[in-house]
Amino acid sequence: MTSTPPAPETPASPPNADLVGPPAPKPCTSCPYRSDVPSGIWHPSEYDKLSDYDRPLEEQPQRLFLCHQNDADSARSRMCAGWVGCHGPDILGLAIALISNDISHTTYHAARDYTSPVPLFGSGAEAAAHGRTDLECPGPAAQRAITKITTRRTDLQ
């Protein structure tokens, strides 16, 4: 049986604006915000982060939520499309990243204007609750996704 991947290292802030891209055209097939993603793919600590962005703006985390498909320090790093689609456009981490020059104005506006073409959960709490459902025994679709992710990411080995 395939097990849930370890918690990826998430940088406190992106390395610089040249390395953090805008959200993908659609959330990845393993995105925890997608309502059609299998449960139990991600480490519990990753699900714990999702509802933090449901808080009022001033209480939200001050960092970007990056796509889980790439290593934490990857040159292909980008914002999580599901995160932007679920919580946007008023996300504290997005505004702080712009002010801190961690993202470009183009990336900022791409995130602010983003609309997901696939159904997402209505909140981070809903996404997290779904994701935790099968943590003890991920189903076959979740196991395939875990294998794909751990093969792609070198920082999860």
Disulfide bonds with the S-S distance in Angstrom:
none
